[in-house]
Amino acid sequence: MFNSAKLNVRFVAATLGALTIGAIALTSPAAAAPLPLFPFFAPPQQYAPPPSAQVAPDDEDATGPYELPARLKRQVVSYPTREAPGTIIIDTPNTYLYLILGNGQAMRYGIGVGREGFTWSGTQTIVKKAEWPDWTPPPEMIARQPYLPRHMTGGPGNPLGARAMYLGGTIYRIHGTNAPHTIGTRVSSGCLRLVNEDVIDLYNRVHVGTKVIVLPMDRRADNLSDKRS
């Protein structure tokens, strides 16, 4: 009898102890989550997915959408000259390209030209036309900028843009650009760049054999105007 009573007391004490621990656990914020039924198997942990890789935009792409200033937008202007219709005149200092239309008029485009030390002048002809051209930097450019790719397939990310017109036996081209904010500036290694919409328009108006006059930095295009009476 005594042993039985002693066992009952121990059982009651153990039960009260378990209830007390349970109550403390329920009121503790750290134990708000239910205990696992099988503590030997840890539940899989949830991890936030890593942020998607962001490719740093190329310097020529950094500004996003861009609208040309009014003076650099494609427009027909008065331009009397003795040059035949279809001739291209590059006004280097004023960053304009004129396509002579005849009857004293020309289509004027805003362009980007060579930076200091990379401008040139002379008369050439268009010897080749290409849509979405590939780009293979010439050895001279690779020597100055060894980080450049040796070849880049044509497309929206290509520095030559949507169209290219190759000038004589030179390394220079009239081409498009994926950096419209550079129009009206002196940034290239000698090539002449237009926004893609304009270079497509020009490309459709000219042909292989078109005469291209590139004026030096110290001469304005209107010096070619026919001012004779």
Helices and strands as residue ranges (DSSP letters): H 2-27, G 29-31, G 59-61, G 70-72, E 75-78, E 88-91, E 96-102, E 105-110, E 113-114, E 122-131, H 139-144, E 163-167, E 173-175, G 180-182, E 186-188, E 192-193, H 196-205, E 211-214, G 221-224
